[in-house]
């Protein structure tokens, strides 16, 4: 049974606040010149591909308004797809279409939309409606992720993803994010998704929250969240750890999805990952971050060695 810890208890567990995160970790360990590589999802995808890191398939991109109509020939070749702004944040501007038929385009939420709706959505992306700072953007078209059957009944319509905090190449904390009706099928906690804290050593659930409140079951499917255990957990730890070399960032969030055909895929990276992961895990990040900071590194450990350390000590 999950329990809700008091604020005093959370502080005693080393819960980190936003100011401390920004100053002591993001500012200190993340070179700002590298931010465009993670703030722009298209750049992230291309960088990952160069490093041999698996990512969702890119079907195409739209850079100018004139190219909007041209992409429908590509979309018609697929049963579903995802359109997202390259510079979007917080899940804004992501449109997931799970089925195309004579009636139109079926969103993950079940809503039916038409051709003009898709055109307007892409036009809004290009205009920067969803981008950081409102700057002009690029619309990315990705193949639809077919999530692993292990997550059946654990997410409402949308694809679950796993957020890992990686510090100096060491995965230090993990959370499974589950879409809900409130989040419109998106695995975004700010929009009402459920966050399930995941034991970094075993891949098993430790607690779950929605709107910063402890929950025990998925609000839409009724599934018992305490039963969750992510299979092949070490592979996900290694994948997240490898993003350290790829990005060059010392403190980052790595979002991974499990595709039933392709396995673990890196969805995106975040140079400023949020702190709700601490609530979902009912413990703070600070003790683990300080332990990694204090390691005596005779030589830089490789990815597998870093994961070995995490599995032994956390």
C-alpha positions as CSV (number, residue, x, y, z in Angstrom):
1,X,0.0,0.0,0.0
2,X,1.4,3.4,-0.9
3,X,1.6,6.1,1.8
4,X,1.9,9.9,1.6
5,X,5.0,11.3,3.4
6,X,4.8,14.6,5.2
7,X,6.8,17.6,4.0
8,X,9.1,17.3,7.0
9,X,9.7,13.7,6.1
10,X,10.4,14.5,2.5
11,X,12.9,17.2,3.5
12,X,14.6,14.7,5.7
13,X,14.9,12.4,2.6
14,X,16.8,15.1,0.7
15,X,14.1,16.6,-1.5
16,X,15.6,19.1,-3.9
17,X,13.8,22.4,-4.7
18,X,13.8,24.3,-8.0
19,X,16.3,27.0,-7.0
20,X,18.8,24.4,-5.8
21,X,18.3,22.3,-9.0
22,X,18.8,25.4,-11.2
23,X,21.9,26.7,-9.5
24,X,23.7,23.7,-8.1
25,X,23.1,21.2,-10.9
26,X,21.6,22.7,-14.1
27,X,23.8,25.8,-14.2
28,X,26.9,23.9,-13.0
29,X,26.7,20.8,-15.1
30,X,24.9,21.8,-18.3
31,X,26.8,24.0,-20.8
32,X,24.2,26.4,-22.3
33,X,25.7,26.1,-25.7
34,X,24.4,22.4,-25.8
35,X,20.8,23.3,-24.9
36,X,19.7,23.6,-28.6
37,X,20.6,19.9,-29.0
38,X,17.9,18.9,-26.5
39,X,15.5,21.9,-26.8
40,X,15.0,21.1,-30.5
41,X,13.6,17.6,-30.8
42,X,14.6,17.3,-34.5
43,X,18.2,18.0,-33.6
44,X,18.0,15.5,-30.7
45,X,16.7,12.8,-33.1
46,X,19.5,13.4,-35.6
47,X,22.1,13.5,-32.8
48,X,20.8,10.2,-31.4
49,X,20.9,8.6,-34.8
50,X,24.5,9.5,-35.2
51,X,25.3,7.9,-31.9
52,X,23.4,4.7,-32.7
53,X,20.6,5.4,-30.1
54,X,17.2,4.1,-31.1
55,X,14.5,6.8,-31.6
56,X,11.0,6.8,-33.1
57,X,11.0,6.8,-36.9
58,X,10.9,10.2,-38.5
59,X,8.4,10.2,-41.4
60,X,8.9,13.8,-42.5
61,X,9.1,17.4,-41.5
62,X,7.4,20.6,-42.5
63,X,9.4,23.9,-42.4
64,X,7.3,26.3,-44.4
65,X,3.5,26.8,-45.0
66,X,3.8,25.8,-48.6
67,X,4.9,22.3,-47.5
68,X,1.8,21.5,-45.4
69,X,-0.4,20.0,-48.1
70,X,2.5,18.0,-49.4
71,X,2.8,15.8,-46.3
72,X,-0.7,14.3,-46.7
73,X,0.7,11.9,-49.3
74,X,3.1,10.6,-46.7
75,X,0.5,10.4,-43.9
76,X,-1.9,8.4,-46.1
77,X,0.7,5.6,-46.2
78,X,0.4,5.0,-42.4
79,X,-2.3,3.8,-40.1
80,X,-1.4,6.4,-37.5
81,X,1.2,9.1,-36.8
82,X,2.3,11.8,-34.4
83,X,2.8,15.5,-35.2
84,X,4.9,17.5,-32.8
85,X,6.7,20.9,-32.7
86,X,10.4,20.5,-32.8
87,X,10.8,23.2,-30.1
88,X,7.7,22.5,-28.0
89,X,7.7,21.8,-24.3
90,X,5.4,20.3,-21.7
91,X,3.6,18.1,-24.2
92,X,2.1,21.2,-25.9
93,X,1.3,20.9,-29.6
94,X,1.6,17.1,-29.8
95,X,-1.1,15.6,-32.0
96,X,-1.4,11.8,-32.0
97,X,-3.6,10.2,-34.7
98,X,-4.2,6.5,-34.1
99,X,-6.3,5.7,-37.1
100,X,-7.2,7.1,-40.6
101,X,-10.3,6.1,-42.5
102,X,-12.9,7.6,-44.8
103,X,-14.4,9.5,-41.8
104,X,-11.2,11.4,-41.2
105,X,-8.4,11.3,-38.6
106,X,-9.0,9.7,-35.2
107,X,-7.1,11.3,-32.4
108,X,-5.8,9.2,-29.4
109,X,-8.5,10.7,-27.3
110,X,-11.1,9.3,-29.7
111,X,-12.0,12.7,-31.2
112,X,-12.5,12.7,-35.0
113,X,-10.9,15.6,-36.9
114,X,-10.7,16.4,-40.6
115,X,-8.1,17.5,-43.1
116,X,-8.4,21.2,-42.3
117,X,-7.9,20.5,-38.6
118,X,-4.5,18.9,-39.4
119,X,-3.6,21.8,-41.6
120,X,-4.4,24.3,-38.9
121,X,-2.5,22.4,-36.3
122,X,0.7,22.3,-38.5
123,X,0.3,25.9,-39.3
124,X,0.1,26.8,-35.6
125,X,3.3,24.8,-35.0
126,X,5.1,26.7,-37.8
127,X,3.9,30.0,-36.4
128,X,5.5,29.1,-33.0
129,X,2.3,28.8,-31.1
130,X,3.7,25.9,-29.0
131,X,7.5,26.6,-29.2
132,X,9.7,27.9,-26.5
133,X,9.7,31.7,-26.6
134,X,7.1,31.7,-29.4
135,X,9.7,31.5,-32.2
136,X,8.9,30.0,-35.6
137,X,9.1,26.2,-35.5
138,X,9.3,23.1,-37.6
139,X,6.6,20.4,-37.5
140,X,7.9,16.8,-37.1
141,X,6.0,13.8,-38.3
142,X,6.8,10.6,-36.5
143,X,5.6,7.0,-36.9
144,X,3.1,6.0,-34.3
145,X,4.5,4.2,-31.3
146,X,2.7,0.9,-30.6
147,X,3.3,0.5,-26.9
148,X,4.4,-2.8,-25.4
149,X,1.6,-5.1,-24.2
150,X,3.2,-5.1,-20.8
151,X,1.5,-1.7,-20.3
152,X,-2.0,-2.9,-21.2
153,X,-4.6,-1.3,-18.9
154,X,-2.0,1.1,-17.5
155,X,-2.6,4.1,-19.7
156,X,-5.7,5.8,-21.1
157,X,-5.3,5.9,-24.9
158,X,-1.8,7.5,-25.0
159,X,1.6,5.9,-24.9
160,X,3.3,5.5,-21.5
161,X,6.8,6.7,-21.1
162,X,9.6,6.4,-18.6
163,X,11.5,9.5,-17.3
164,X,14.9,8.9,-15.9
165,X,17.1,11.6,-14.3
166,X,20.7,11.0,-15.4
167,X,23.5,12.8,-13.5
168,X,27.1,12.6,-14.8
169,X,26.0,9.6,-16.8
170,X,24.5,7.7,-13.8
171,X,20.7,7.1,-13.8
172,X,19.6,8.2,-10.3
173,X,15.8,8.2,-10.3
174,X,13.0,6.9,-12.5
175,X,9.3,7.5,-13.0
176,X,6.7,5.9,-15.3
177,X,4.2,8.4,-16.7
178,X,0.8,7.2,-17.6
179,X,-1.7,9.0,-19.8
180,X,-5.2,9.7,-18.5
181,X,-8.5,11.1,-19.7
182,X,-7.6,14.3,-18.0
183,X,-4.3,14.5,-19.8
184,X,-6.0,13.9,-23.2
185,X,-3.9,10.8,-23.8
186,X,-0.6,12.5,-23.2
187,X,1.9,11.3,-20.6
188,X,2.4,14.7,-19.1
189,X,2.0,15.2,-15.4
190,X,1.1,18.9,-15.7
191,X,-1.9,17.9,-17.8
192,X,-3.1,15.3,-15.4
193,X,-1.1,12.1,-16.2
194,X,-0.2,9.7,-13.4
195,X,3.4,9.5,-12.3
196,X,4.6,6.2,-10.9
197,X,7.9,6.1,-9.0
198,X,10.1,3.3,-10.2
199,X,12.7,1.6,-8.0
200,X,16.0,2.4,-9.8
201,X,17.4,-1.1,-9.0
202,X,14.5,-3.3,-9.8
203,X,12.1,-1.5,-12.2
204,X,9.2,-2.1,-9.7
205,X,6.7,0.6,-8.7
206,X,7.2,2.3,-5.3
207,X,4.4,4.9,-5.3
208,X,2.1,6.8,-7.7
209,X,0.8,10.4,-7.9
210,X,-1.7,12.4,-9.9
211,X,-1.9,16.2,-9.4
212,X,0.7,15.7,-6.6
213,X,-1.7,13.5,-4.7
214,X,-1.0,9.8,-4.0
215,X,-3.1,7.4,-6.0
216,X,-3.2,3.6,-5.9
217,X,-5.1,2.8,-9.1
218,X,-5.2,4.3,-12.5
219,X,-8.2,6.7,-12.5
220,X,-9.6,5.6,-15.8
221,X,-8.7,1.9,-16.1
222,X,-8.8,0.9,-12.5
223,X,-5.5,-1.0,-12.8
224,X,-3.6,-1.5,-9.5
225,X,-0.4,0.6,-9.9
226,X,1.5,-1.2,-7.2
227,X,1.8,-4.3,-9.5
228,X,3.9,-2.5,-12.1
229,X,7.4,-3.9,-12.8
230,X,9.2,-2.8,-16.0
231,X,10.8,-5.8,-17.8
232,X,14.4,-5.8,-19.0
233,X,15.1,-2.8,-16.6
234,X,18.9,-2.8,-17.1
235,X,18.5,-2.2,-20.8
236,X,16.6,1.0,-20.1
237,X,19.2,2.1,-17.5
238,X,22.0,1.6,-20.1
239,X,20.0,3.4,-22.8
240,X,19.5,6.4,-20.5
241,X,23.1,6.4,-19.4
242,X,24.3,6.4,-23.0
243,X,22.5,9.8,-23.5
244,X,25.2,11.4,-21.3
245,X,27.9,11.0,-23.9
246,X,25.4,11.8,-26.7
247,X,24.2,15.1,-25.2
248,X,27.2,16.2,-23.2
249,X,24.8,17.3,-20.5
250,X,25.7,16.4,-16.9
251,X,22.1,16.8,-15.5
252,X,19.3,15.7,-17.8
253,X,16.0,13.9,-18.1
254,X,15.7,11.1,-20.6
255,X,12.2,10.0,-21.8
256,X,12.0,6.5,-23.1
257,X,9.1,4.6,-24.6
258,X,8.7,0.8,-25.1
259,X,7.6,0.0,-28.6
260,X,6.3,-3.6,-29.0
261,X,8.2,-4.1,-32.2
262,X,11.4,-2.0,-31.7
263,X,11.9,-2.1,-28.0
264,X,13.1,0.9,-25.9
265,X,13.3,4.2,-27.9
266,X,14.5,7.5,-26.7
267,X,11.6,9.9,-27.1
268,X,13.3,13.1,-26.1
269,X,15.9,14.7,-23.7
270,X,15.3,17.5,-21.2
271,X,18.0,19.9,-19.9
272,X,15.7,21.1,-17.1
273,X,13.8,18.0,-15.9
274,X,11.1,18.7,-13.4
275,X,11.1,17.6,-9.8
276,X,7.8,15.8,-9.4
277,X,9.7,12.6,-9.9
278,X,10.7,13.0,-6.2
279,X,7.1,13.0,-5.1
280,X,6.3,9.9,-7.2
281,X,9.3,8.1,-5.6
282,X,8.6,9.5,-2.1
283,X,12.2,10.4,-1.7
284,X,14.6,13.2,-2.7
285,X,17.3,13.3,-5.3
286,X,20.0,15.1,-3.3
287,X,21.6,12.2,-1.5
288,X,22.1,10.3,-4.8
289,X,23.3,13.4,-6.6
290,X,25.8,14.2,-3.8
291,X,27.1,10.6,-3.8
292,X,27.8,10.8,-7.6
293,X,29.5,14.1,-7.1
294,X,31.8,12.7,-4.4
295,X,32.9,9.6,-6.4
296,X,36.7,9.3,-6.8
297,X,37.0,8.8,-10.6
298,X,40.4,7.4,-11.3
299,X,39.3,7.0,-14.9
300,X,36.0,7.9,-16.6
301,X,33.7,4.8,-16.2
302,X,31.9,3.5,-19.2
303,X,28.1,3.2,-19.5
304,X,28.0,-0.4,-18.3
305,X,30.2,0.4,-15.3
306,X,28.0,3.4,-14.3
307,X,24.9,1.2,-14.4
308,X,26.7,-1.4,-12.4
309,X,27.4,1.2,-9.7
310,X,23.7,2.3,-9.6
311,X,22.5,-1.3,-9.2
312,X,25.0,-1.9,-6.4
313,X,24.6,1.3,-4.4
314,X,21.0,2.6,-5.0
